[in-house]
Amino acid sequence: MREAELRVHAADYPGHGPRFLWTRTVRGRKTRGRQLVAEKVEKVRRELEAYQEFASLVEQIAEV
């Protein structure tokens, strides 16, 4: 076995998780995903909330 394999299988190895995956639909058909590091998850959530608020305001303006 190689050294990397030994490390991964060691009882005290912390593992690879958690993993966070951000998925989105592109052009209404394809799904794309991107793995995020844990430190970026809250930032992405805030940005998505801000975008949803922006999209809602734009829709309200367009109705007028």
HUFENHU-V890711 format. One record per run of one state. SS is the DSSP state (@ for helix, = for strand, . for the rest). FROM is the first residue (numbers start at 1). TO is the last residue. Records with the same first field share a line. If there is no record, write none. Layout:
# HUFENHU-V890711
SS: FROM-TO, FROM-TO
This chain:
# HUFENHU-V890711
.: 1-2, 10-19, 27-29, 37-37, 64-64
@: 3-9, 38-63
=: 20-26, 30-36
